Amino acid sequence: AYCYHYMDNILVATQTKKELSDIRPSLLQALTTFGLQVTPEKVQHQAPWKYLGLKIMDQTTVQPQAIQISAKIQTLNDAQKLLGSINWVRPYLGLTNSQLAPLFDLLKGDPELNSPRKLTPAAKAALESVEQAISNRQVHRISLDVGITVFI
């Protein structure tokens, strides 16, 4: 079994549903012992599973969940929300920092949340690149042949 924990998200993956059922009681006990609380209502038992902005399908495909990208940028706060959404899927987009730089430039200037911001033509082009990358990307499940290292 594999257990991935990030902030308040835990993903447990096994090869079979039976194996997952078998380890569930001891896993919950171990998590509780180390101070992690699992909210029963948030446990997802069937596909699609949602984890860290991803939607994991029943087969082998993992897709980003639908995110709302609003090109309606009027304030610094709007720009922060936009870039926050993009950061959830950024590792999967295959876009470089320089390609996204026009969007990050929106964060420069007056630090007041209500300070005015406007999408430049370069920022609009970068946003289109993000939307295109999101619609074309997917990742796949782990390969059990590849070793892992765990640091606690």
C-alpha positions in Angstrom: 0.0 0.0 0.0 1.0 3.6 -0.6 0.1 6.4 1.7 0.6 10.0 0.6 -0.1 12.8 3.1 0.0 16.5 2.3 -1.4 19.1 4.6 -5.0 17.8 5.3 -5.1 15.4 2.4 -4.3 11.7 2.6 -4.2 9.3 -0.4 -4.0 5.6 0.3 -3.6 3.3 -2.7 -3.4 -0.4 -2.9 -3.6 -2.9 -5.8 -6.9 -4.3 -4.7 -10.0 -3.1 -2.8 -9.7 -6.1 -0.5 -6.1 -5.1 0.5 -7.4 -1.6 1.2 -10.2 -2.9 3.4 -7.8 -5.1 5.2 -5.4 -2.3 6.2 -8.0 0.4 6.8 -8.5 -0.3 10.6 -4.7 -0.4 11.4 -4.1 2.6 9.1 -6.7 4.7 10.8 -5.3 3.7 14.2 -1.8 4.6 13.2 -2.9 8.0 11.8 -4.8 8.7 15.1 -1.7 7.7 17.1 0.3 10.3 15.3 -2.3 13.0 15.8 -3.9 13.0 12.4 -7.7 13.0 12.4 -9.7 11.4 9.5 -13.1 12.9 9.0 -15.4 9.9 7.9 -17.5 12.1 5.7 -14.5 13.1 3.6 -13.3 9.5 3.0 -13.9 8.7 -0.7 -14.6 5.0 -1.4 -15.2 5.1 -5.2 -14.0 6.8 -8.3 -13.5 9.5 -9.2 -11.3 10.3 -6.2 -10.3 13.9 -5.6 -6.8 14.6 -4.2 -4.8 17.8 -4.3 -6.6 19.3 -7.2 -6.5 16.0 -9.1 -9.4 13.7 -10.1 -8.2 10.1 -10.1 -10.3 7.8 -12.3 -11.0 4.1 -11.8 -8.6 3.0 -14.4 -5.1 4.5 -14.8 -5.8 8.1 -15.7 -5.4 11.1 -13.4 -6.8 14.4 -14.6 -6.8 17.8 -13.0 -10.2 18.7 -11.5 -12.0 21.4 -13.3 -10.7 24.7 -12.1 -12.2 28.0 -12.6 -9.9 30.4 -14.5 -11.4 33.9 -14.5 -9.9 36.3 -17.0 -11.8 39.0 -15.2 -8.9 40.6 -13.3 -9.6 44.0 -11.8 -7.6 43.9 -8.5 -4.5 42.4 -6.9 -6.9 40.0 -5.0 -8.3 38.8 -8.4 -4.8 38.2 -9.6 -3.9 36.3 -6.4 -7.0 34.0 -6.8 -6.1 33.3 -10.4 -2.5 32.4 -9.7 -3.7 30.3 -6.7 -5.9 28.2 -9.0 -3.1 27.9 -11.5 -0.6 26.8 -8.8 -2.8 23.7 -8.0 -2.2 22.3 -11.4 1.1 24.0 -12.3 3.3 20.9 -11.8 1.3 19.1 -14.5 1.2 21.9 -17.1 4.6 21.6 -18.6 4.9 25.4 -18.7 8.1 27.2 -17.8 8.4 30.1 -15.4 9.2 32.4 -18.2 6.0 31.4 -20.0 4.0 32.2 -16.8 6.0 35.4 -16.0 3.4 37.8 -17.5 0.8 36.4 -15.0 3.2 36.7 -12.1 3.9 40.3 -13.1 0.3 41.0 -12.1 1.4 40.6 -8.5 4.0 43.4 -8.7 3.2 46.9 -7.6 0.8 48.3 -5.0 0.4 45.6 -2.2 -3.2 46.7 -1.4 -5.7 43.9 -2.2 -8.0 46.3 -3.9 -5.3 48.0 -6.0 -6.2 47.9 -9.7 -4.8 45.3 -12.0 -5.4 44.6 -15.7 -4.5 41.7 -18.0 -1.9 42.7 -20.5 -1.8 41.1 -23.9 1.2 39.1 -22.7 -0.7 37.9 -19.6 -3.7 37.0 -21.8 -1.4 34.9 -24.0 0.0 33.2 -20.9 -3.5 32.5 -19.6 -4.4 31.0 -23.0 -1.3 28.7 -22.7 -2.5 27.6 -19.2 -6.0 26.8 -20.5 -4.6 24.9 -23.4 -2.2 22.9 -21.2 -5.0 22.1 -18.7 -7.2 20.7 -21.5 -4.4 18.6 -22.9 -2.7 17.2 -19.8 -3.2 14.0 -17.8 -0.9 12.0 -15.6 -0.8 8.3 -14.8 -0.7 6.2 -11.6 2.4 5.1 -10.0 4.6 2.3 -11.3 5.1 -0.4 -8.7 8.4 -1.3 -10.3 9.9 2.1 -9.3 11.3 2.3 -5.8 10.4 5.1 -3.5 12.1 6.8 -0.5 10.1 8.1 2.4 11.3 10.9 4.7 9.4 11.4 8.0 
